Amino acid sequence: MSALPKPHIKQDGFVKVGNGDAVTWCIGHILEQAEPDAYDPAFKKWQLEHLPISPNQWKLIPKHKTKKQFNVVKKLIKQAKAIVHCGDPDREGQLLVDEVINHVGVSSSVKTNLQRCLISDLNHAAVAKSLSNLQPNSHFAALSISALARSRADWLYGINMTRAYTVQGRKVGYEGVVSIGRVQTPLLGLVVKRDLEVEDFKPTTYFEVLAHIQHEPHPPFTAKWQPSEACLPYCDSEGRVINRALAENVIGRIFNQQAVVKNVERKPKKQAPPLPYNLSSLQIDASKRYGLNAKVVLDTCQALYENHKLITYPRSDNRYLPEAHFHQASDIIQAIKATSQLKGECEGADSGIRSKAWSDDKVGAHHAIIPTAAKNRAMLSSVESQVYELIARQYLMQFYPRWEYVDGKIELDIAGGVFVTKARHTTAIGWKQLLPSSGSKNEDNLPDVKKGQLLFCERGEVLDKQTKPPAAFTDATLLAAMTGISRFVSNPEVKKILKDTDGLGTEATRANIIELLFKRHFIERKGKHIHATPIGRGLITSLPEAMTLPDMTAQWESMLNKISLKEQNYTDFMSPLDKSLLDLLDYARCNLPIGLKGLKQKKSAKFIKRRKNSKNVSARSH
């Protein structure tokens, strides 16, 4: 707002600026897809014969929670002689403003002259530059169409499949809503698959051989045997020895033998600080450090942003900062010092150090989440302080030197076998001193030996070890799985697409998707771990595999990206979807979800209380 003419006069839902223009805003999508019964009252009842429900003329309605703001925007649009679209410079930002303008309706002259202002940096100079470089909004129509296609496709898939499996679920005695979604169902599939992997896991024993090396007058050290190719028949797929006789044979051969130093490596390395947070990386760290779930972190960030003005926009998927922000570093560091317990860390920061975080080329619709220059001494809750200090600490790291260390490796020849010892030694702690655990881990120096030196192997030792099952998901690892979903895909083409996209869900939706699975009683917490409930498992085992994998998301993203680049059109995307929807509905009609048989949906405490307080309450599925 500071880049617009003054004075600024705040009104109800908009701001009047000095030249007479009005600035108003959408609170996310203030319109939403209408429910099926808006198209036909018969659709109020969930029946298989109604499916597929596929509107010919799509309807949008104002969201109940933001209807007041919609009416403000609508009134201003109707009064406007010219409109400038200032939504976020991504496909959702393009659509959520376009859809309001189209829904309200404007004259042909206003629509023809509609302009677009692209702002990805809220720095005063950057905003002023964007305002002086307006473009025709029509140039971004393909971006809007891409987002529209995604929105309608999600509606078609979610509405039709949820209704189909809810109706079929009732036939096997399950009375709850069987919620199906393009993102939530593959996410549930991921949890179910991990649970089954853990349950079906059968540990196997493998063996490691250590050589105990004398190094007088220095302390002794150990080196681990590296099996040769000739030993591979006695190893598993990971190269681990699974034959004890082989391991015993090795220790017999190396007893009281010379150890010749074949090679010594000492590689000095430097590591830059981790980038400032986006929402997912913040949620992951907050879960690891404080056990906070994704929804709590998101809600806390919103409070820090909206109520306290202490951090920048929190629903960001970007970890870089505009270069123009660099000169604000001193002010932000002083604000952190005044607002948090990180006073010593602030004093050690050098605002002249410029990390790789500042890069205009890598800033997207939003930039990384960082503290603002506001010095808000208001009392923060315990959780607000924790989240603020995580964000602040990550920002301060950008003003510390690199972490410097040496990776060392010694290779020994003992009786013809190769043995290796490794060590890492920090030479300059740099930004790592800001990590709470930076001083707690002891490091070993590499033994001081030279190539060709003769040492002595006193004895060998066999270590019996067992393979471990994959760990059950936690809040942190489930979020990490969503952002790095390509790791769980075997198809190379699908893997590549998912690597190039945001993964499963978006920064703004991931927390709510996880919460929805809890709300539907598809997943549950046991301590810090997340597991599928019998209902969640029953659902996944009842669905065709294609619905439980993230492949569809990859295929959609590939086509949606082509629409935004004008390489495909809306029909190219929607027509195959209509066909696949018919096939999936046919499968649902012919295959009852027997995995849900005999299961009952739990009633929440809130629902039970409402039932007790009402003499005439009827239950209805949605």
MIBA-241929 format. One record per residue (C-alpha): chain; residue number from 0; z, x, y. Coordinates in steps of 0.2 Angstrom, whole numbers. Layout:
BEGIN
   chain     n       z       x       y
       A   NUM       Z       X       Y
...
This chain:
BEGIN
   chain     n       z       x       y
       A     0       0       0       0
       A     1       3      15      12
       A     2     -15      18      13
       A     3     -19       0      20
       A     4     -18      -4      38
       A     5       0      -8      45
       A     6      10     -18      48
       A     7      13     -25      31
       A     8      20     -42      30
       A     9      27     -48      14
       A    10      24     -66       9
       A    11      27     -75      -7
       A    12      16     -67     -20
       A    13       5     -57      -8
       A    14       6     -45       6
       A    15      -3     -47      23
       A    16      -9     -31      30
       A    17     -13     -26      48
       A    18     -32     -30      48
       A    19     -29     -48      42
       A    20     -33     -44      23
       A    21     -22     -51       9
       A    22     -16     -40      -6
       A    23     -11     -50     -21
       A    24      -8     -45     -39
       A    25      -9     -51     -57
       A    26       6     -48     -68
       A    27      -4     -41     -83
       A    28     -15     -55     -90
       A    29     -10     -71     -80
       A    30     -22     -81     -91
       A    31     -22     -83    -109
       A    32     -33     -90    -123
       A    33     -30    -109    -125
       A    34     -22    -114    -142
       A    35     -33    -123    -154
       A    36     -27    -140    -150
       A    37     -34    -138    -133
       A    38     -52    -139    -141
       A    39     -48    -153    -153
       A    40     -31    -163    -154
       A    41     -34    -163    -173
       A    42     -31    -144    -173
       A    43     -12    -148    -169
       A    44     -10    -150    -188
       A    45     -14    -134    -198
       A    46     -26    -138    -212
       A    47     -39    -128    -222
       A    48     -53    -140    -219
       A    49     -52    -136    -200
       A    50     -56    -117    -203
       A    51     -64    -108    -196
       A    52     -59    -113    -179
       A    53     -72    -105    -167
       A    54     -74    -112    -150
       A    55     -92    -114    -142
       A    56     -85    -114    -125
       A    57     -69    -103    -123
       A    58     -55    -110    -113
       A    59     -42    -100    -103
       A    60     -25    -107     -97
       A    61     -12    -100     -85
       A    62       3     -92     -94
       A    63      18    -102     -91
       A    64      29     -87     -86
       A    65      17     -82     -72
       A    66      10     -99     -67
       A    67      17     -97     -50
       A    68       9     -81     -47
       A    69      -8     -88     -54
       A    70      -7    -102     -41
       A    71      -5     -89     -27
       A    72     -20     -79     -33
       A    73     -30     -94     -35
       A    74     -27    -100     -17
       A    75     -31     -83     -10
       A    76     -47     -82     -20
       A    77     -52     -99     -14
       A    78     -49     -94       4
       A    79     -58     -77       3
       A    80     -74     -72      11
       A    81     -74     -55       2
       A    82     -65     -49     -13
       A    83     -60     -31     -19
       A    84     -56     -29     -37
       A    85     -42     -16     -38
       A    86     -37     -18     -57
       A    87     -33      -3     -68
       A    88     -49       7     -71
       A    89     -50       3     -90
       A    90     -57     -11    -100
       A    91     -42     -22     -99
       A    92     -39     -19     -81
       A    93     -57     -24     -78
       A    94     -56     -40     -88
       A    95     -39     -46     -82
       A    96     -45     -47     -64
       A    97     -63     -53     -68
       A    98     -57     -67     -79
       A    99     -46     -74     -65
       A   100     -60     -73     -52
       A   101     -72     -82     -65
       A   102     -59     -95     -70
       A   103     -55    -100     -52
       A   104     -73     -99     -47
       A   105     -81     -92     -31
       A   106     -97     -94     -21
       A   107    -112     -85     -26
       A   108    -112     -74     -10
       A   109     -94     -69     -13
       A   110     -98     -65     -31
       A   111    -113     -55     -27
       A   112    -104     -45     -14
       A   113     -88     -42     -25
       A   114     -83     -24     -24
       A   115     -73     -13     -36
       A   116     -60       0     -31
       A   117     -55      12     -44
       A   118     -38      20     -43
       A   119     -30      31     -56
       A   120     -18      40     -44
       A   121      -6      31     -33
       A   122      -4      46     -21
       A   123      -8      41      -3
       A   124     -23      53      -1
       A   125     -31      48     -18
       A   126     -29      29     -14
       A   127     -36      31       3
       A   128     -51      41      -5
       A   129     -54      27     -17
       A   130     -53      13      -4
       A   131     -67      23       6
       A   132     -78      23     -10
       A   133     -80       5     -16
       A   134     -93       1     -28
       A   135    -101     -15     -34
       A   136     -90     -24     -46
       A   137    -106     -29     -56
       A   138    -108     -11     -61
       A   139     -93     -13     -73
       A   140     -98     -29     -81
       A   141    -100     -20     -98
       A   142     -82     -14     -97
       A   143     -76     -32     -95
       A   144     -87     -39    -108
       A   145     -80     -26    -120
       A   146     -62     -32    -117
       A   147     -67     -50    -118
       A   148     -75     -47    -135
       A   149     -59     -39    -141
       A   150     -48     -53    -134
       A   151     -59     -67    -142
       A   152     -60     -57    -159
       A   153     -42     -55    -160
       A   154     -39     -73    -157
       A   155     -52     -79    -170
       A   156     -45     -67    -183
       A   157     -26     -70    -179
       A   158     -28     -89    -177
       A   159     -39     -92    -193
       A   160     -31     -80    -205
       A   161     -13     -85    -200
       A   162     -17    -104    -202
       A   163     -26    -100    -219
       A   164     -11     -90    -227
       A   165       2    -101    -219
       A   166      -6    -117    -227
       A   167      -8    -108    -244
       A   168       9    -101    -243
       A   169      16    -118    -243
       A   170       8    -122    -259
       A   171      18    -108    -267
       A   172      34    -114    -259
       A   173      35    -102    -244
       A   174      38    -112    -228
       A   175      38     -99    -215
       A   176      23     -94    -203
       A   177      12     -81    -212
       A   178       8     -71    -197
       A   179      -8     -61    -198
       A   180     -16     -49    -185
       A   181     -28     -35    -184
       A   182     -15     -23    -179
       A   183       2     -30    -186
       A   184      -5     -33    -204
       A   185     -11     -15    -207
       A   186       5      -9    -199
       A   187      15     -19    -212
       A   188       3     -12    -225
       A   189       8       5    -220
       A   190      27       1    -222
       A   191      24      -7    -239
       A   192      13       7    -246
       A   193      26      20    -241
       A   194      40      10    -249
       A   195      30       9    -265
       A   196      26      28    -264
       A   197      45      31    -263
       A   198      50      19    -277
       A   199      36      25    -289
       A   200      39      44    -285
       A   201      44      55    -300
       A   202      51      71    -295
       A   203      44      87    -303
       A   204      52     104    -305
       A   205      44     119    -298
       A   206      49     137    -296
       A   207      50     150    -283
       A   208      52     169    -286
       A   209      62     180    -274
       A   210      63     198    -274
       A   211      79     206    -267
       A   212      74     222    -257
       A   213      85     236    -253
       A   214      81     244    -236
       A   215      95     257    -233
       A   216     103     260    -221
       A   217      97     243    -215
       A   218     103     226    -222
       A   219      93     220    -238
       A   220      81     206    -236
       A   221      71     195    -248
       A   222      52     192    -251
       A   223      44     177    -259
       A   224      31     180    -273
       A   225      13     174    -270
       A   226       5     168    -286
       A   227     -12     176    -289
       A   228     -28     166    -295
       A   229     -24     171    -313
       A   230      -8     161    -311
       A   231     -16     145    -305
       A   232     -17     136    -322
       A   233       2     137    -321
       A   234       3     129    -304
       A   235       2     112    -296
       A   236     -11     106    -283
       A   237       0     113    -270
       A   238       0     131    -278
       A   239      18     129    -283
       A   240      23     137    -300
       A   241      28     124    -313
       A   242      30     135    -328
       A   243      47     143    -329
       A   244      41     156    -342
       A   245      29     163    -329
       A   246      43     164    -316
       A   247      55     173    -328
       A   248      41     185    -333
       A   249      39     190    -315
       A   250      57     194    -312
       A   251      57     204    -328
       A   252      42     214    -321
       A   253      50     218    -304
       A   254      68     223    -309
       A   255      72     240    -302
       A   256      54     243    -297
       A   257      47     251    -281
       A   258      41     240    -267
       A   259      26     247    -257
       A   260      24     240    -240
       A   261       5     235    -240
       A   262       4     227    -223
       A   263      15     223    -207
       A   264      10     211    -194
       A   265      19     207    -178
       A   266      10     195    -167
       A   267      16     192    -149
       A   268      13     173    -145
       A   269      16     162    -130
       A   270      18     143    -130
       A   271      16     132    -114
       A   272      29     118    -112
       A   273      25     101    -120
       A   274      16      89    -108
       A   275      25      76     -98
       A   276      28      59    -108
       A   277      16      45    -111
       A   278      25      29    -117
       A   279      23      33    -136
       A   280      29      51    -135
       A   281      44      45    -125
       A   282      48      31    -137
       A   283      47      44    -152
       A   284      59      57    -144
       A   285      71      43    -138
       A   286      72      37    -156
       A   287      74      55    -163
       A   288      87      59    -150
       A   289      97      43    -147
       A   290      91      31    -161
       A   291      84      19    -148
       A   292      70       8    -154
       A   293      53       6    -146
       A   294      57     -11    -138
       A   295      73      -5    -130
       A   296      64      11    -123
       A   297      50       0    -116
       A   298      63     -12    -108
       A   299      73       2    -101
       A   300      58      10     -93
       A   301      53      -6     -85
       A   302      70      -7     -77
       A   303      69      11     -71
       A   304      52       7     -64
       A   305      54     -10     -56
       A   306      73     -11     -52
       A   307      78       7     -49
       A   308      61      14     -43
       A   309      66      30     -52
       A   310      50      33     -63
       A   311      32      30     -62
       A   312      22      17     -71
       A   313      29      17     -89
       A   314      15       9    -100
       A   315       5      24     -98
       A   316      -6      32    -113
       A   317      -9      48    -103
       A   318       1      64    -103
       A   319      -8      73     -88
       A   320      -5      72     -69
       A   321     -16      72     -54
       A   322     -18      88     -45
       A   323     -13      80     -29
       A   324       4      77     -36
       A   325       9      95     -38
       A   326      14      97     -20
       A   327      28      83     -23
       A   328      37      94     -36
       A   329      51     101     -24
       A   330      55      83     -19
       A   331      55      76     -37
       A   332      66      91     -43
       A   333      79      87     -29
       A   334      78      69     -34
       A   335      82      73     -52
       A   336      96      84     -46
       A   337     104      70     -36
       A   338     101      57     -49
       A   339     105      65     -66
       A   340     117      77     -75
       A   341     103      90     -75
       A   342     109     100     -60
       A   343     108     117     -68
       A   344      91     114     -75
       A   345      85     109     -58
       A   346      91     125     -50
       A   347      82     135     -63
       A   348      66     126     -60
       A   349      52     136     -51
       A   350      41     123     -41
       A   351      28     137     -39
       A   352      24     137     -58
       A   353       9     126     -62
       A   354       8     121     -80
       A   355      -8     114     -88
       A   356      -1      96     -85
       A   357     -10      95     -68
       A   358     -28      91     -72
       A   359     -39      78     -63
       A   360     -52      78     -77
       A   361     -39      72     -90
       A   362     -30      59     -80
       A   363     -36      41     -86
       A   364     -32      24     -79
       A   365     -14      30     -78
       A   366      -5      47     -77
       A   367      10      53     -87
       A   368      27      45     -84
       A   369      37      56     -72
       A   370      52      54     -61
       A   371      49      48     -43
       A   372      56      56     -27
       A   373      68      42     -26
       A   374      86      47     -25
       A   375      94      31     -32
       A   376     113      34     -34
       A   377     115      16     -41
       A   378     125      15     -57
       A   379     113      17     -72
       A   380     118      10     -89
       A   381     121      23    -103
       A   382     104      19    -110
       A   383      95      20     -93
       A   384     103      37     -90
       A   385      98      43    -107
       A   386      80      38    -105
       A   387      79      44     -87
       A   388      85      61     -92
       A   389      73      63    -106
       A   390      59      59     -93
       A   391      66      71     -80
       A   392      69      85     -93
       A   393      51      84     -99
       A   394      45      85     -81
       A   395      56     100     -77
       A   396      49     110     -92
       A   397      33     111     -82
       A   398      42     123     -70
       A   399      48     135     -82
       A   400      40     150     -90
       A   401      31     149    -106
       A   402      41     152    -122
       A   403      37     169    -129
       A   404      40     175    -147
       A   405      34     186    -161
       A   406      28     180    -177
       A   407      31     194    -190
       A   408      25     196    -208
       A   409      28     209    -221
       A   410      17     210    -237
       A   411      24     220    -252
       A   412      17     226    -268
       A   413      29     225    -282
       A   414      23     229    -300
       A   415       6     223    -295
       A   416      12     207    -288
       A   417      11     201    -270
       A   418      28     197    -261
       A   419      29     191    -243
       A   420      43     189    -230
       A   421      41     181    -213
       A   422      52     180    -197
       A   423      50     173    -180
       A   424      59     181    -165
       A   425      60     174    -147
       A   426      58     187    -134
       A   427      58     175    -119
       A   428      66     158    -121
       A   429      57     150    -106
       A   430      56     131    -106
       A   431      65     130    -122
       A   432      81     133    -114
       A   433      80     115    -108
       A   434      81     109    -126
       A   435      99     104    -130
       A   436      97     113    -147
       A   437      89     129    -140
       A   438     103     140    -143
       A   439     109     133    -160
       A   440      96     140    -171
       A   441      98     158    -177
       A   442      82     168    -179
       A   443      79     183    -190
       A   444      71     199    -184
       A   445      58     206    -196
       A   446      64     221    -205
       A   447      59     237    -197
       A   448      47     244    -209
       A   449      30     253    -209
       A   450      14     251    -219
       A   451      15     263    -234
       A   452      33     264    -234
       A   453      42     264    -251
       A   454      56     252    -253
       A   455      66     247    -269
       A   456      67     230    -277
       A   457      84     228    -284
       A   458      81     212    -294
       A   459      72     196    -294
       A   460      78     178    -293
       A   461      71     161    -299
       A   462      74     146    -288
       A   463      73     129    -297
       A   464      67     116    -284
       A   465      61      98    -285
       A   466      47      89    -276
       A   467      53      76    -264
       A   468      47      59    -260
       A   469      39      54    -244
       A   470      52      49    -231
       A   471      55      30    -227
       A   472      49      26    -210
       A   473      60      26    -195
       A   474      57      20    -177
       A   475      51      37    -172
       A   476      39      40    -187
       A   477      32      23    -187
       A   478      27      25    -169
       A   479      20      42    -173
       A   480      10      34    -188
       A   481       3      21    -176
       A   482      -3      34    -163
       A   483      -9      45    -177
       A   484     -16      32    -189
       A   485     -31      43    -194
       A   486     -19      53    -205
       A   487     -17      39    -216
       A   488     -36      35    -218
       A   489     -47      44    -231
       A   490     -64      38    -226
       A   491     -71      53    -215
       A   492     -81      41    -203
       A   493     -66      29    -200
       A   494     -54      44    -198
       A   495     -65      52    -184
       A   496     -66      35    -175
       A   497     -47      33    -176
       A   498     -45      51    -170
       A   499     -55      47    -154
       A   500     -46      31    -150
       A   501     -28      26    -146
       A   502     -24      23    -164
       A   503     -16       7    -170
       A   504     -11      -4    -155
       A   505      -9       2    -137
       A   506       5       9    -127
       A   507       9      -8    -120
       A   508       8     -17    -137
       A   509      16      -6    -150
       A   510      34     -10    -147
       A   511      30     -29    -147
       A   512      20     -28    -163
       A   513      34     -19    -172
       A   514      47     -32    -165
       A   515      35     -46    -171
       A   516      36     -39    -189
       A   517      55     -39    -188
       A   518      55     -57    -180
       A   519      44     -63    -195
       A   520      56     -55    -207
       A   521      42     -44    -214
       A   522      52     -28    -211
       A   523      70     -24    -209
       A   524      81      -9    -205
       A   525      93      -1    -218
       A   526     102      12    -208
       A   527      90      21    -198
       A   528      76      18    -210
       A   529      63       4    -209
       A   530      58      -5    -225
       A   531      47     -20    -230
       A   532      56     -36    -235
       A   533      51     -45    -251
       A   534      42     -57    -239
       A   535      32     -42    -231
       A   536      28     -35    -248
       A   537      24     -52    -255
       A   538      11     -54    -241
       A   539       3     -38    -242
       A   540       1     -39    -261
       A   541      -7     -56    -259
       A   542     -20     -50    -246
       A   543     -37     -42    -250
       A   544     -35     -24    -247
       A   545     -47     -23    -232
       A   546     -35     -34    -222
       A   547     -21     -21    -225
       A   548     -30      -6    -219
       A   549     -33       1    -202
       A   550     -52       2    -205
       A   551     -56     -14    -196
       A   552     -48      -8    -180
       A   553     -59       8    -181
       A   554     -75      -2    -184
       A   555     -70     -14    -169
       A   556     -66       1    -158
       A   557     -83       9    -162
       A   558     -93      -6    -157
       A   559     -82     -11    -142
       A   560     -85       7    -135
       A   561    -104       4    -137
       A   562    -103     -12    -128
       A   563     -94      -4    -113
       A   564    -108      10    -113
       A   565    -121      -4    -114
       A   566    -127       2    -131
       A   567    -123     -14    -139
       A   568    -121     -32    -133
       A   569    -108     -45    -135
       A   570    -117     -54    -149
       A   571    -120     -38    -159
       A   572    -101     -38    -161
       A   573     -96     -56    -163
       A   574    -109     -61    -176
       A   575    -104     -49    -190
       A   576     -86     -55    -186
       A   577     -90     -73    -189
       A   578     -98     -68    -206
       A   579     -83     -58    -211
       A   580     -71     -71    -206
       A   581     -80     -84    -217
       A   582     -79     -72    -232
       A   583     -60     -69    -229
       A   584     -57     -88    -228
       A   585     -66     -91    -244
       A   586     -55     -78    -252
       A   587     -39     -86    -245
       A   588     -45    -103    -251
       A   589     -48     -96    -269
       A   590     -32     -85    -270
       A   591     -15     -92    -267
       A   592      -3     -79    -260
       A   593       8     -78    -276
       A   594      17     -63    -269
       A   595      26     -76    -258
       A   596      31     -88    -272
       A   597      50     -92    -273
       A   598      53     -83    -256
       A   599      61     -91    -241
       A   600      60     -86    -223
       A   601      77     -82    -215
       A   602      83     -92    -200
       A   603      88     -83    -185
       A   604     106     -85    -179
       A   605      99     -93    -163
       A   606      89    -106    -173
       A   607     104    -110    -184
       A   608     115    -113    -169
       A   609     102    -124    -161
       A   610     102    -134    -177
       A   611     121    -136    -177
       A   612     121    -142    -159
       A   613     107    -155    -162
       A   614     109    -172    -172
       A   615      90    -174    -173
       A   616      80    -158    -174
       A   617      63    -157    -183
       A   618      56    -141    -189
       A   619      38    -137    -186
       A   620      27    -122    -190
       A   621      17    -114    -177
